[in-house]
Amino acid sequence: MSRARTVLVIGGGAAGSAVTVLLRRAGLTVDLIEAKDDWNATAGSGITLQGNALRVLRELGVWDRVRESGFAFGSVGITTPDGTVLHEARDLRTGGDDLPATFGMQRPQLQRILIDAVRAAGASVRLGTTAEILGQDAHGVSLRFSDGNEGRYDLVIAADGLGSTTRAAIGITAKPEPTGMAIWRIAAPRPAGVTRTDLAYGGPAYIAGYCPTSDTTLYAYVVEANRDRASIPPQTYADEMRRLTRHYGGFWPEINAHITDPAKVNYTWFDRMLVEGSWHRGRVVLVGDAAHCCPPTLAQGAALSLEDAWVLTQLLTGADTWDDALFQAYYERRIARVRPVVEASVQLGQWQLDGVRDADVPGLMGRTMTMLRDLP
């Protein structure tokens, strides 16, 4: 290689941060730009990470910090709305026997750990910055940045999320579509008896659940049919969430007592999207939510994004030539894994929407999660 290759990463979430760290470790020159001034360091409530996500976090060198910041467990409970446990299912160790099956943590804490890793890797970071592609050829991409600067890179990695403007700019027309469900989330103190995720199906909502995120915290969520967000005043978010969750028993009364601040409640629609055919145009390639998204019914959104970063980095650092064949190989390797996860995640929600009582939920979840034990 006659010179160090240069890469621009657009977006500093899980996928963008992971690919930046891995490429820097391989000696490439990497610039990362992020549209948000605060690098999304405080956004979100909690996140559930399966073993295949933890496997990539270990590759990034952050697993020790992650482990100290969250809560590991190995099963999920299925309950009635009144809190009666009907079934406890053991979670598969999709990251291998030396990693927890499932891990909960506060999403801002994970983001701060990834931010620190990017900084430590020596990447150049510019916050509050976006980019416009001016043109590209067989050797690179020219861009203009919102701060007035211009640059040229051998490769641009679009990790700018579900609403990726880069995806649209390179002519990929896929857009996220709502599935018909929406989720209310909040971080709250953890009742001492909550040591795993419990899910209640039925009641006034489709799903009510929670996940421990540390020795003292959890995040709780409730899923209903989506509504026009503009019709829900933000100052009523806590009231709206409590209206649904107050009908659930078990640990819910203790959790409900802390659903008081509307600013701490997050309301989001479930979306689905899968870019088909290829995830690149020339020297611009998509990773993470810019290429695919699915409802959180299998807790695989962040895991798939992290895996994208890992696989793309392996291919880039192992090749002398960056060409269409390499980027198509990345797509083919990932689509075989991503498509069944997206489809299963959507199907699990659709069964709830349709009120299907005899749906093979355990079978679909088991088959999909078993597939994820293999390396991506």
C-alpha positions in Angstrom: 0.0 0.0 0.0 1.7 3.2 -1.2 -0.1 5.5 1.3 -2.4 5.3 4.3 -6.0 5.1 3.1 -8.4 7.7 4.3 -12.0 7.1 5.5 -14.8 9.4 6.4 -17.4 8.0 8.8 -20.7 9.9 8.9 -22.5 9.3 12.2 -21.2 8.5 15.6 -23.7 5.9 16.9 -22.9 2.2 17.6 -22.0 1.3 14.0 -20.1 4.5 13.2 -18.1 4.4 16.5 -17.3 0.7 16.1 -16.1 0.9 12.5 -14.0 4.0 13.4 -12.2 2.2 16.3 -11.6 -0.9 14.3 -10.2 0.9 11.2 -8.0 3.1 13.4 -6.6 0.0 15.0 -5.6 -1.2 11.5 -3.7 2.0 10.9 -6.1 3.8 8.6 -6.7 7.5 8.8 -10.3 8.1 9.9 -12.4 11.2 10.3 -15.7 11.0 12.0 -18.4 13.6 11.8 -21.6 13.6 13.9 -24.5 15.9 13.3 -25.4 16.3 17.0 -23.3 18.7 19.1 -23.5 16.4 22.1 -22.7 13.2 20.2 -26.0 11.8 21.5 -24.3 11.3 24.9 -27.5 11.6 26.9 -30.2 10.3 24.6 -32.2 7.2 25.3 -33.1 5.1 28.3 -31.9 1.6 28.2 -30.7 -1.1 25.8 -30.7 -4.9 25.8 -27.7 -6.5 24.3 -27.5 -10.1 23.3 -24.3 -12.1 23.3 -23.5 -11.4 19.6 -23.4 -7.7 20.4 -21.2 -8.3 23.4 -18.8 -10.3 21.1 -18.2 -7.2 19.0 -17.9 -4.9 22.0 -15.1 -7.2 23.2 -13.4 -6.9 19.8 -13.5 -3.2 20.3 -11.7 -3.5 23.6 -14.6 -2.0 25.7 -16.2 -5.2 27.1 -14.6 -4.7 30.6 -16.1 -1.2 30.9 -19.4 -2.4 29.6 -19.5 -5.3 32.0 -18.9 -3.0 34.9 -21.7 -0.6 33.8 -24.6 -3.0 33.3 -26.4 -6.1 34.4 -26.0 -9.6 33.0 -28.7 -12.3 33.0 -29.6 -15.5 31.2 -33.3 -15.9 31.0 -36.6 -14.2 30.1 -39.8 -14.6 31.9 -43.2 -14.7 30.3 -46.0 -13.4 32.6 -49.7 -12.7 32.6 -50.7 -9.0 33.0 -51.1 -9.5 36.7 -47.5 -10.6 37.0 -48.0 -14.4 37.3 -45.0 -16.1 35.7 -46.1 -18.6 33.1 -42.8 -19.6 31.7 -39.1 -18.9 32.1 -37.0 -19.5 29.0 -33.2 -19.7 29.0 -31.5 -17.3 26.7 -29.1 -18.6 24.1 -25.4 -17.5 24.5 -25.2 -16.1 21.0 -21.7 -14.6 21.7 -20.2 -17.9 23.0 -20.1 -19.5 26.4 -17.6 -17.0 27.8 -20.1 -14.1 27.5 -23.4 -13.5 29.1 -26.5 -14.5 27.1 -28.2 -11.1 27.7 -27.0 -7.8 29.1 -28.9 -4.7 30.0 -27.4 -1.2 30.4 -28.3 2.4 30.2 -28.0 3.6 26.6 -26.2 6.9 27.4 -23.6 4.9 29.3 -22.9 2.7 26.3 -22.6 5.7 24.1 -20.1 7.4 26.4 -18.0 4.2 26.4 -18.0 4.2 22.6 -17.1 7.9 22.5 -14.2 7.3 24.8 -13.0 4.4 22.6 -13.2 6.6 19.4 -11.2 9.4 21.2 -8.6 6.9 22.4 -8.2 5.4 18.9 -7.0 8.7 17.6 -9.7 9.5 15.1 -10.4 13.1 14.1 -13.9 14.0 15.4 -16.0 16.9 14.4 -19.4 17.4 16.1 -22.3 19.4 14.9 -21.1 18.7 11.3 -22.8 17.3 8.3 -21.6 16.5 4.8 -22.7 16.9 1.2 -21.3 14.6 -1.5 -19.9 16.6 -4.3 -18.9 13.7 -6.5 -17.0 10.5 -6.6 -14.9 8.4 -9.0 -13.2 5.0 -8.9 -10.7 6.2 -6.4 -12.5 8.3 -3.9 -15.3 10.7 -2.8 -15.2 14.5 -2.6 -17.4 16.3 0.0 -18.3 19.7 1.3 -18.9 20.0 5.1 -21.4 22.2 6.8 -18.6 24.1 8.5 -17.5 25.3 5.0 -14.5 22.9 4.6 -14.1 20.4 1.8 -12.4 17.0 1.8 -11.6 13.9 -0.3 -11.5 10.4 1.0 -10.8 6.9 -0.4 -14.1 5.7 1.2 -17.2 7.2 2.9 -19.0 5.0 5.4 -22.6 6.2 6.0 -23.6 5.4 9.6 -26.1 8.2 9.9 -29.0 6.1 11.0 -32.6 5.4 10.1 -33.1 8.8 8.4 -29.8 8.7 6.6 -29.4 11.6 4.2 -26.4 9.9 2.7 -28.4 6.9 1.7 -30.8 9.2 -0.2 -27.9 11.2 -1.7 -26.4 8.2 -3.4 -29.7 7.2 -4.9 -30.8 4.4 -2.6 -34.6 4.9 -2.3 -35.4 2.6 0.5 -37.1 4.3 3.5 -38.2 3.2 6.9 -41.9 2.1 7.1 -44.0 2.0 10.3 -45.1 -1.4 11.5 -48.1 -0.2 13.3 -46.7 -0.3 16.8 -45.1 2.2 19.1 -43.1 2.0 22.4 -43.0 4.0 25.5 -39.7 3.8 27.4 -38.3 5.1 30.7 -35.3 4.5 32.9 -36.2 3.9 36.6 -34.9 2.5 39.9 -34.7 -1.3 39.8 -36.8 -3.2 42.3 -34.6 -5.7 44.1 -36.5 -8.7 42.7 -36.0 -7.7 39.1 -33.0 -9.8 37.9 -34.0 -10.5 34.3 -36.4 -9.3 31.6 -40.0 -10.2 32.1 -42.6 -9.7 29.3 -46.3 -9.5 29.8 -48.4 -10.1 26.6 -51.9 -8.7 26.6 -53.7 -6.4 28.9 -54.2 -2.8 27.8 -51.1 -2.9 25.7 -49.5 -5.5 23.4 -46.4 -5.9 25.5 -45.2 -4.6 28.8 -41.6 -5.4 29.9 -38.5 -4.3 31.7 -34.8 -5.0 31.6 -32.3 -4.5 34.5 -29.5 -2.1 33.5 -27.4 -2.1 36.7 -27.6 -3.1 40.3 -29.9 -0.1 40.9 -31.6 0.7 37.6 -33.8 -0.7 34.9 -35.6 0.5 31.8 -39.3 -0.2 31.4 -41.3 -0.2 28.3 -44.8 -0.7 27.0 -45.9 -1.3 23.4 -49.2 -0.1 21.9 -50.6 0.7 18.5 -48.8 3.8 17.1 -50.6 7.1 17.2 -49.9 10.5 15.6 -47.1 11.8 17.7 -48.3 15.4 17.1 -51.5 14.5 18.9 -49.7 13.6 22.2 -48.4 16.7 24.0 -44.9 16.0 25.4 -45.9 17.3 28.8 -48.3 14.3 29.0 -45.8 11.6 28.2 -45.6 10.3 31.8 -49.4 10.3 32.2 -49.8 8.4 28.9 -47.3 5.7 29.8 -48.7 5.4 33.3 -52.2 5.0 31.9 -51.1 1.8 30.2 -48.7 0.4 32.8 -50.9 0.9 35.9 -53.0 -2.1 34.8 -50.0 -4.5 35.2 -49.1 -6.4 38.4 -45.9 -8.0 39.7 -43.2 -5.3 39.9 -45.1 -2.8 37.9 -46.7 -0.9 40.7 -43.2 -0.1 42.1 -42.0 0.9 38.7 -45.0 3.1 38.0 -44.3 5.1 41.1 -41.3 6.5 39.2 -43.0 7.3 35.9 -43.5 11.0 36.8 -41.3 13.1 34.7 -42.5 13.5 31.1 -39.0 14.6 30.0 -37.6 11.2 30.9 -40.2 9.3 28.9 -39.4 8.4 25.3 -42.0 7.6 22.6 -41.0 6.0 19.4 -42.7 4.2 16.5 -41.6 0.7 15.4 -40.1 0.9 11.9 -38.8 -1.6 9.4 -36.4 -1.2 6.5 -34.0 -3.4 4.5 -32.0 -2.1 1.6 -31.9 -4.8 -1.0 -29.4 -5.4 -3.8 -26.4 -3.7 -2.4 -25.4 -1.4 0.4 -23.0 0.8 -1.6 -22.8 3.1 -4.5 -19.2 3.5 -5.7 -17.0 4.4 -2.7 -19.9 5.2 -0.3 -21.2 2.2 1.8 -23.9 1.9 4.4 -23.7 0.3 7.8 -26.2 -0.1 10.7 -29.6 1.6 10.7 -28.8 3.4 7.4 -29.0 -0.1 5.7 -31.6 -1.9 7.9 -33.8 -1.5 10.9 -36.3 -3.7 12.7 -38.6 -3.5 15.7 -36.8 -4.3 19.0 -38.8 -7.5 19.5 -35.6 -9.5 19.3 -33.3 -6.9 20.8 -31.0 -7.1 17.7 -30.9 -3.5 16.4 -27.5 -2.5 18.0 -26.1 -6.0 17.6 -26.7 -6.0 13.8 -25.1 -2.6 13.5 -22.1 -3.6 15.5 -21.7 -6.7 13.4 -21.9 -4.7 10.2 -18.9 -2.6 11.4 -16.9 -5.7 12.3 -17.5 -7.5 9.0 -16.9 -4.4 6.8 -13.7 -3.7 8.7 -12.5 -7.3 8.2 -13.0 -7.0 4.5 -11.5 -3.5 4.1 -8.3 -4.3 6.1 -7.9 -7.7 4.4 -8.0 -6.4 0.8 -5.5 -4.6 -1.4 -8.2 -3.3 -3.7 -11.5 -1.6 -2.6 -13.9 -2.2 -5.4 -17.5 -3.2 -6.2 -16.7 -6.9 -5.6 -15.5 -6.2 -2.1 -18.6 -4.1 -1.2 -20.9 -6.6 -2.8 -19.2 -9.4 -0.7 -20.0 -7.3 2.4 -23.6 -7.1 1.4 -24.0 -10.8 0.6 -22.4 -11.8 3.9 -24.6 -9.5 5.9 -27.9 -9.8 4.1 -28.0 -13.5 4.8 -27.9 -12.7 8.5 -29.8 -9.5 8.6 -32.8 -10.4 6.5 -34.1 -13.3 8.8 -33.7 -11.1 11.9 -35.6 -8.2 10.3 -38.3 -10.6 9.1 -38.6 -12.4 12.4 -38.7 -9.1 14.4 -41.5 -7.8 12.2 -43.4 -11.1 12.4 -43.3 -11.2 16.2 -45.0 -7.8 16.3 -47.4 -8.6 13.5 -48.7 -11.6 15.4 -49.5 -9.3 18.3 -51.2 -6.8 16.0 -53.3 -9.5 14.5 -54.2 -11.1 17.8 -52.9 -14.5 16.7 -53.2 -16.8 19.7 -51.5 -19.9 18.4 -48.4 -18.1 17.0 -45.2 -20.0 17.3 -43.4 -17.2 19.1 -40.9 -19.5 21.1 -40.1 -21.4 17.9 -39.4 -18.3 15.8 -37.4 -16.7 18.5 -35.4 -19.9 19.1 -34.6 -20.5 15.4 -33.5 -16.9 14.8 -31.4 -16.6 17.9 -29.7 -20.0 17.2 -28.6 -18.7 13.8 -26.9 -15.7 15.6 -24.5 -18.0 17.5 -22.4 -18.4 14.3 -19.9 -15.7 13.6 -21.3 -12.9 11.4 
